[in-house]
């Protein structure tokens, strides 16, 4: 896969584990371990572009367990080589590779930043769907929120409700949650409390019981040495209008405030969750450093035109 551009030779290659170190700077820290595991991780696809011996671009994708769909994890070209169609070519090549692996659809999620216009032009050129707003991505210093009046709601539950550390969830409770979800889904899969369990932060992850049955949770994950991701906040639908999710959130925040090392917090809110979006702008925005928007785009994969 070679390409000439104004007397410049760009070479597109399939990246393997041996080249992992030279490509690490071209993707997010959270994805870098995937590069060193490429030779035995069949779910990750990595394509790069060289100029001479110097890697200047990288695209990473991940196939689903059944390999029917895939998601683009990252796409990056160093600034000096942008404007030559390299991002578009990387995306096109990875689409072809994913189709060869049996994937019928590819998905991409991104957060608005300075490079968003360029990415959206690439998506348009490659016939991806029009981006749709998915999430609000919020971040801030935890100390800023310490005086928020609604934090006092951490003890506003009646005696029938109990907040407990998520690590104390019993095996029977876990099995019941999964059984109920399997027979009659009662929470969105994106709010599943069992995702990425190895990275759950036990200090601030909580459950909510009503008459000895689990009816909600606040799950957090550690994303860096000083930053906690508030991953999934959920209570049963009939309790949502009563505001019972807020005491869970308030309790987790108060616990983090007691820590001297965990100074930052990040969380996302579904853009279609109108009550929570309103809560963010009315009750949280004054204490946040940043509110960004997450967008999603997708494409049905087809054989390349040359086939």
C-alpha positions, 0 to 999 in steps of 0.5 A: 500500500504505497501512495505518492503525493507531491514527490513524497512516498507514503507507505501504509502498513499493517502494524504488529507488536514489534512496531508497537513502541514507535506507534504509541504516541499516535493513539490515546494512552488507554489504547497503547497496551493494545499495540503491544498485544497485536500479535495475539489479540485478534479483536484489534486491527491497527493500520499505520502510515510511514514516511521513510522509517517514521510513523506519521499516522495510525488508525485503531479498530476493535471488532465485536466478539462475534465479529459482525460489527466494529468500532474505530478506537482512534484515528490520528495523523501528525499535524505536519502531514495533514491535508494530504488525505492520509486520514481518509486513506487510513479509514478506507483501508481499515473499512476494507480490512474489517469487511474482510474479517466479516464485519458488516458495520463500523461505528465511531464515537468522538468528543468535540475538539479542535480537530473535529471539523477535519474528522467530520470532513473525512467521515463525509468523504467516506460516506459515513452517517451524519454524526448524532449527538450521544453524550455530554462529557463533563469533567472538573475538580472534585473540590469545586463541588464541596459546597453544593447544597444538593450534596446533603441529599446523601442521607435523604433516603427513607429507612426502606432504602440502603446504600451499600458498597458495591463490593458487598454485592452478593453472588445471589444479588448479582445472579438475580440482576442478570437473570432479570435483565435477561428475561425482561431488560430493566436497565440500558446496557450502557449502564450495566454495572458489570462492565470493565469490572477489573478497573472498578474503583471500589471506594466510590462504587455503590449499590442501592437496596430497597427491602433487601433487593438491589434497585440501583447503583453508582459505578465508578472506574479509575482512569488515572492516578488522580481521576475517577470516572463516574461510569453508570448511575441508575435506579429503577424507572419507578424510582427515577421520578422520586429523585433517588439517583441523586442520593447515590451520586451525592454519597459517591461524591462525598466519599471522593471528597474525603480522599486526598489523592482523587482530585478529579472527576469525569462523567458522561450523560446520555443526550436523550436523558432529558432529566439528567441533562437538565440536572447537569446544566442546572446543578453541576455546570457551575462546578465543572471545568468542562462540558463537551459533546460526544458524537457518533457516526456509523457505516454499513461496510461493503466490498471495495469497489475494485472487487 
